[in-house]
């Protein structure tokens, strides 16, 4: 297969050169062209025919957001990775970009780390995301229609919903969470792979869109019905039973699957705390985070449903769960909330009716 062709767009000649050199270190990637502003980028796309565009957010004239909107009008399926700063302004702009159709993002090196370490972090993250997003464009057979029953097991009452997601997750969650009813009867805990600051701003944004209460996770917070908790960036989030209450735990333990927060950490804790009374949902995302945690949930008697490949930006995480025979069902994104509401409401009603 020929190397993936990348168009690098940044107003800084230094950054364009740095990114080009970083990407040139991988034989499966070639920088097909560069552009110094949005207008140049739009002109160069038909010339170099890239498989993916890296796009700086802050540029003079036509900035990254405006350029992204035009790219989406002309090339709706062309993957675009935003290159943003790890600041509140940069995080807000990145969330805006994701809402406008950006495929993913990478944060620029911080001034606090050594330049070599920061560049290596950017190189690894950017190359990994480029390969994952470009691979999506290669057609593959989809053996599972949706919704698909993968396994049939006795179902227990659901007391918590745990969600894990990564690439494509912000848009998926923005679509799903506002659909949930105001009287949703159980708490929801979420790991979305994001850096610090991004998770707080994302939680705040979701909170304005839904009738539920959405917050970034905090140590010791009691879980109650109708609450949505998002793991804070660079911290694992767990749930812990303390007496008759279940509370959040936040820690900076070792990364798992090169992630912190990690879905596996959250999933293990909900299985240990809630036993069989768990419904886990694995949404679009790159990598395999969530697979080992799904194993623990299934072993405890809980259920796992996943997003299908057709509606996922990247079918890495949900596809890994399916490949491991851990998914109870596979659903398109639009079918997940109705199924979650049905299972939570039906099984809780059935459990209540069964009590003497």
C-alpha positions as CSV (number, residue, x, y, z in Angstrom):
1,X,0.0,0.0,0.0
2,X,1.4,3.5,-0.9
3,X,2.3,5.8,2.0
4,X,-0.4,8.1,3.5
5,X,-0.2,11.6,2.0
6,X,-0.4,14.4,4.5
7,X,-0.9,18.1,4.0
8,X,0.6,20.2,6.8
9,X,-1.1,23.6,7.4
10,X,0.4,26.1,9.8
11,X,1.2,29.8,9.7
12,X,4.6,29.1,11.3
13,X,7.3,28.0,8.9
14,X,9.2,26.5,11.9
15,X,6.3,24.4,12.9
16,X,5.7,23.2,9.3
17,X,9.3,22.1,9.1
18,X,9.2,20.4,12.5
19,X,6.0,18.5,11.7
20,X,7.3,17.6,8.3
21,X,10.5,16.2,9.8
22,X,8.6,14.3,12.5
23,X,6.3,12.7,10.0
24,X,9.2,11.9,7.5
25,X,10.6,9.5,10.2
26,X,7.8,7.0,9.4
27,X,8.1,5.2,6.0
28,X,4.3,4.8,5.8
29,X,3.8,8.5,5.8
30,X,4.8,11.2,3.3
31,X,4.3,15.0,3.6
32,X,2.7,15.7,0.2
33,X,2.6,19.4,0.7
34,X,2.5,22.3,3.2
35,X,0.4,25.5,3.4
36,X,0.9,28.7,5.5
37,X,-2.8,29.7,5.8
38,X,-6.3,28.6,5.2
39,X,-6.6,29.9,1.6
40,X,-3.4,28.2,0.6
41,X,-4.6,25.0,2.2
42,X,-7.9,25.0,0.2
43,X,-5.9,25.6,-3.0
44,X,-3.4,22.9,-2.3
45,X,-5.9,20.1,-1.4
46,X,-6.9,19.4,-5.1
47,X,-3.2,19.7,-6.1
48,X,-1.6,17.2,-3.6
49,X,-4.7,15.0,-3.0
50,X,-3.9,14.3,0.7
51,X,-5.2,11.4,2.7
52,X,-5.3,13.7,5.8
53,X,-4.8,17.3,6.7
54,X,-3.1,18.6,9.9
55,X,-4.6,22.0,10.6
56,X,-3.4,24.7,13.0
57,X,-6.2,26.4,14.8
58,X,-4.7,29.9,15.3
59,X,-3.8,31.4,12.0
60,X,-4.1,35.0,10.7
61,X,-6.8,35.7,8.1
62,X,-8.8,32.5,7.6
63,X,-8.2,30.7,10.9
64,X,-8.3,26.9,11.4
65,X,-12.0,26.8,12.3
66,X,-13.0,28.8,9.2
67,X,-10.7,26.6,7.1
68,X,-12.2,23.4,8.6
69,X,-15.7,24.6,7.7
70,X,-14.7,25.1,4.1
71,X,-12.9,21.7,4.0
72,X,-16.0,20.0,5.3
73,X,-18.1,21.6,2.6
74,X,-15.8,20.5,-0.2
75,X,-14.3,17.3,1.2
76,X,-16.7,15.9,3.8
77,X,-14.8,12.7,4.4
78,X,-11.3,14.0,4.4
79,X,-9.7,13.4,7.9
80,X,-8.5,16.5,9.6
81,X,-6.4,16.6,12.7
82,X,-6.3,19.9,14.6
83,X,-3.1,21.2,16.1
84,X,-3.9,23.2,19.2
85,X,-2.3,24.7,22.3
86,X,-2.9,23.2,25.7
87,X,-4.6,26.4,27.0
88,X,-8.2,27.3,27.9
89,X,-8.5,29.2,24.6
90,X,-6.9,26.4,22.7
91,X,-9.1,23.8,24.4
92,X,-12.2,25.8,23.7
93,X,-11.3,26.2,20.0
94,X,-10.5,22.5,19.8
95,X,-13.9,21.5,21.1
96,X,-15.4,24.0,18.6
97,X,-13.4,22.3,15.8
98,X,-14.6,18.8,16.8
99,X,-18.2,20.1,16.8
100,X,-17.5,21.4,13.2
101,X,-16.3,18.0,12.0
102,X,-12.6,17.7,12.9
103,X,-11.6,14.1,13.1
104,X,-9.2,14.5,16.1
105,X,-6.6,16.8,17.5
106,X,-3.0,16.9,18.9
107,X,-1.8,19.4,21.4
108,X,1.4,21.3,20.7
109,X,4.4,20.7,22.9
110,X,4.3,22.5,26.3
111,X,7.0,24.7,27.5
112,X,7.4,22.8,30.7
113,X,8.8,19.6,29.1
114,X,12.1,19.1,27.4
115,X,11.9,19.8,23.6
116,X,13.1,16.3,22.7
117,X,10.5,14.7,25.0
118,X,7.7,17.0,23.8
119,X,8.5,16.4,20.1
120,X,8.7,12.6,20.6
121,X,5.2,12.7,22.3
122,X,3.8,14.7,19.4
123,X,5.4,12.4,16.9
124,X,4.1,9.3,18.4
125,X,0.6,10.7,19.0
126,X,0.3,12.3,15.6
127,X,1.6,9.3,13.6
128,X,-0.7,6.9,15.6
129,X,-3.7,9.1,14.8
130,X,-2.8,9.6,11.2
131,X,-2.5,5.8,10.6
132,X,-5.7,5.1,12.4
133,X,-7.8,7.7,10.6
134,X,-6.3,7.0,7.2
135,X,-6.9,3.3,7.7
136,X,-10.6,4.0,8.1
137,X,-10.7,5.1,4.4
138,X,-9.6,1.6,3.3
139,X,-12.9,-0.3,2.7
140,X,-13.3,-3.4,4.8
141,X,-16.1,-6.0,4.9
142,X,-18.5,-5.6,7.8
143,X,-19.6,-9.0,8.9
144,X,-22.1,-7.8,11.5
145,X,-25.3,-6.0,10.6
146,X,-26.7,-3.8,13.3
147,X,-28.2,-4.1,15.9
148,X,-26.5,-7.5,16.3
149,X,-26.9,-10.0,19.1
150,X,-23.5,-11.3,19.9
151,X,-24.4,-13.1,23.1
152,X,-27.5,-13.8,25.1
153,X,-27.3,-14.1,28.9
154,X,-29.5,-13.5,31.9
155,X,-29.8,-9.7,32.6
156,X,-29.5,-8.1,36.0
157,X,-30.9,-4.8,37.3
158,X,-28.7,-1.9,36.1
159,X,-27.5,0.5,38.8
160,X,-24.8,2.3,36.8
161,X,-23.9,3.1,33.2
162,X,-20.2,3.3,32.4
163,X,-19.0,4.7,29.0
164,X,-15.6,4.5,27.4
165,X,-14.6,6.4,24.3
166,X,-11.7,8.2,22.5
167,X,-11.4,9.4,18.9
168,X,-14.8,10.7,17.8
169,X,-16.1,10.5,21.3
170,X,-16.8,14.2,21.9
171,X,-19.3,14.3,19.1
172,X,-20.7,10.9,19.9
173,X,-21.3,12.0,23.6
174,X,-22.7,15.3,22.4
175,X,-25.3,13.4,20.4
176,X,-26.0,10.8,23.1
177,X,-26.1,12.5,26.5
178,X,-28.7,15.2,25.6
179,X,-31.1,12.4,24.5
180,X,-31.3,10.9,28.0
181,X,-34.4,11.7,29.9
182,X,-34.3,14.1,32.9
183,X,-35.5,11.3,35.2
184,X,-32.7,8.9,34.1
185,X,-32.6,6.6,37.2
186,X,-28.9,5.8,37.6
187,X,-25.6,7.6,37.5
188,X,-23.4,7.7,34.4
189,X,-19.5,7.6,34.6
190,X,-17.5,8.3,31.5
191,X,-13.9,8.1,30.3
192,X,-13.2,10.3,27.3
193,X,-9.5,10.3,26.4
194,X,-8.6,14.0,26.7
195,X,-5.9,16.0,28.4
196,X,-6.4,18.2,31.5
197,X,-8.5,21.3,31.0
198,X,-10.2,19.8,28.0
199,X,-12.3,17.5,30.1
200,X,-13.5,20.3,32.4
201,X,-14.5,22.4,29.4
202,X,-16.1,19.5,27.7
203,X,-18.1,18.6,30.8
204,X,-19.2,22.2,31.1
205,X,-20.3,22.3,27.5
206,X,-22.2,19.0,27.8
207,X,-23.9,20.4,30.9
208,X,-25.5,23.2,28.9
209,X,-26.9,20.7,26.4
210,X,-28.7,18.2,28.6
211,X,-31.3,18.0,31.3
212,X,-28.9,15.9,33.4
213,X,-26.1,17.3,35.6
214,X,-22.7,16.8,33.9
215,X,-19.5,17.5,35.8
216,X,-15.8,16.6,35.7
217,X,-15.1,13.9,38.3
218,X,-13.9,15.0,41.7
219,X,-12.5,12.9,44.6
220,X,-15.1,11.7,47.1
221,X,-18.2,12.9,45.1
222,X,-21.2,10.7,45.9
223,X,-22.9,9.1,42.9
224,X,-26.6,9.8,42.5
225,X,-29.2,9.2,39.9
226,X,-29.2,11.5,36.9
227,X,-25.6,12.6,37.3
228,X,-23.0,12.3,34.6
229,X,-19.3,12.3,35.6
230,X,-16.4,12.7,33.2
231,X,-12.9,11.5,34.2
232,X,-10.5,14.5,34.6
233,X,-7.6,14.6,32.1
234,X,-4.4,12.9,33.3
235,X,-6.2,11.2,36.1
236,X,-7.9,7.8,36.4
237,X,-11.4,7.7,37.7
238,X,-12.9,4.9,39.8
239,X,-16.0,4.2,41.9
240,X,-15.6,3.0,45.5
241,X,-18.2,1.8,48.0
242,X,-18.0,3.6,51.4
243,X,-20.6,2.3,53.7
244,X,-24.0,2.7,52.1
245,X,-22.7,5.2,49.5
246,X,-20.7,4.9,46.3
247,X,-18.3,7.7,45.6
248,X,-15.7,8.7,43.0
249,X,-12.0,8.1,43.4
250,X,-9.5,10.1,41.4
251,X,-5.8,9.0,41.1
252,X,-2.7,9.4,39.0
253,X,-1.8,5.8,38.9
254,X,0.3,4.4,36.0
255,X,-1.0,4.8,32.5
256,X,-2.9,1.9,31.0
257,X,-3.0,1.4,27.2
258,X,-0.8,4.6,27.1
259,X,-3.9,6.4,28.6
260,X,-4.7,8.3,31.7
261,X,-7.6,8.4,32.3
262,X,-8.1,4.8,31.1
263,X,-11.4,3.0,30.3
264,X,-10.0,-0.2,31.7
265,X,-9.5,1.3,35.1
266,X,-13.0,2.7,35.3
267,X,-14.6,-0.5,34.0
268,X,-12.7,-2.7,36.5
269,X,-13.9,-0.5,39.4
270,X,-17.6,-0.5,38.4
271,X,-17.5,-4.3,38.1
272,X,-15.9,-4.6,41.5
273,X,-18.3,-2.1,43.1
274,X,-21.6,-2.9,41.4
275,X,-21.1,-6.5,40.5
276,X,-23.6,-7.7,37.9
277,X,-25.6,-4.4,38.0
278,X,-23.5,-2.7,35.3
279,X,-24.2,-1.7,31.7
280,X,-21.0,-0.7,29.9
281,X,-20.9,1.1,26.6
282,X,-17.9,1.3,24.4
283,X,-18.0,4.0,21.7
284,X,-15.8,5.1,18.8
285,X,-12.1,5.2,19.7
286,X,-8.6,4.3,18.7
287,X,-6.8,1.5,20.3
288,X,-8.0,-1.3,22.7
289,X,-8.7,0.5,25.9
290,X,-11.8,-0.9,27.5
291,X,-11.3,-4.5,26.3
292,X,-9.7,-5.9,29.5
293,X,-12.2,-3.9,31.6
294,X,-15.1,-5.4,29.6
295,X,-13.7,-8.8,30.4
296,X,-14.0,-8.0,34.1
297,X,-17.5,-6.6,33.7
298,X,-18.7,-9.7,31.8
299,X,-17.1,-12.0,34.4
300,X,-19.0,-10.1,37.2
301,X,-22.3,-10.6,35.3
302,X,-22.6,-7.2,33.8
303,X,-23.4,-6.3,30.2
304,X,-21.4,-4.6,27.4
305,X,-22.8,-3.0,24.3
306,X,-20.7,-1.3,21.6
307,X,-21.0,1.2,18.8
308,X,-21.0,-0.3,15.3
309,X,-18.2,0.3,12.8
310,X,-20.3,2.2,10.2
311,X,-21.1,5.0,12.7
312,X,-17.7,5.1,14.4
313,X,-15.0,7.5,13.5
314,X,-12.5,4.8,14.4
315,X,-13.7,1.2,15.3
316,X,-10.6,0.4,17.3
317,X,-12.0,0.2,20.9
318,X,-15.4,-1.2,20.1
319,X,-14.0,-3.5,17.4
320,X,-11.5,-4.9,19.9
321,X,-14.4,-5.7,22.3
322,X,-16.3,-7.4,19.6
323,X,-13.2,-9.4,18.4
324,X,-12.7,-10.6,22.0
325,X,-16.3,-11.9,22.1
326,X,-17.2,-9.5,24.9
327,X,-20.0,-7.5,23.3
328,X,-23.6,-8.4,24.2
329,X,-24.9,-6.3,21.3
330,X,-23.7,-3.9,18.6
331,X,-25.6,-0.8,17.8
332,X,-25.3,2.2,15.5
333,X,-24.8,5.4,17.4
334,X,-28.4,6.4,17.0
335,X,-29.6,3.2,18.5
336,X,-27.5,3.3,21.7
337,X,-29.6,5.7,23.9
338,X,-32.9,4.1,23.2
339,X,-31.4,0.7,24.1
340,X,-29.7,2.1,27.3
341,X,-32.9,3.7,28.4
342,X,-34.9,0.5,27.6
343,X,-32.5,-1.7,29.5
344,X,-32.1,0.5,32.5
345,X,-35.8,1.2,32.9
346,X,-37.1,-2.3,32.1
347,X,-34.7,-4.2,34.2
348,X,-35.1,-1.9,37.2
349,X,-38.9,-2.1,36.9
350,X,-38.7,-5.9,36.6
351,X,-36.4,-6.1,39.7
352,X,-38.8,-3.9,41.7
353,X,-41.8,-6.0,40.7
354,X,-40.0,-9.2,41.7
355,X,-39.4,-8.0,45.2
356,X,-41.8,-9.5,47.8
